[in-house]
Amino acid sequence: MFNQQFDALKLTVIELPVEIEAGIPVYRGFIRELPFLAAEAHSVQALYRNLLEVYQEYAEEQLATQIEEENEEDAMTSSLLSYEDLLKYYDGESFDGFEHGNDDSKP
């Protein structure tokens, strides 16, 4: 019942045995596929809610990291290189949107 969201994400929650601390039950668990994402609470429902929150934060961080890496890759394009650098690294290749002024094939 509580793990429907995790089933949709294809993740498995491992519930640890209940422990009693100061007369209050403490439920602990973690995500099997990501064991560093763990949580604890005083009810099973709260445990799953906490695990979802921890997973959501993790997913957002991963997405932000992925976007930053894509932006860094986009910054390294041939448009940032000078004509001499282009010839140094890509001698003899043609580029999209790049035309050399000494094109003899034009009539």
Secondary structure, DSSP 8 states (H G I E B T S, - for coil): -TTHHHHHTT--EEE---EEETTEEEEEEEETTEEEEEEEESSHHHHHHHHHHHHHHHHHHHHHHHHHHHHHHHHSSGGGS-HHHHHHHSTT---TT---TT-TT--
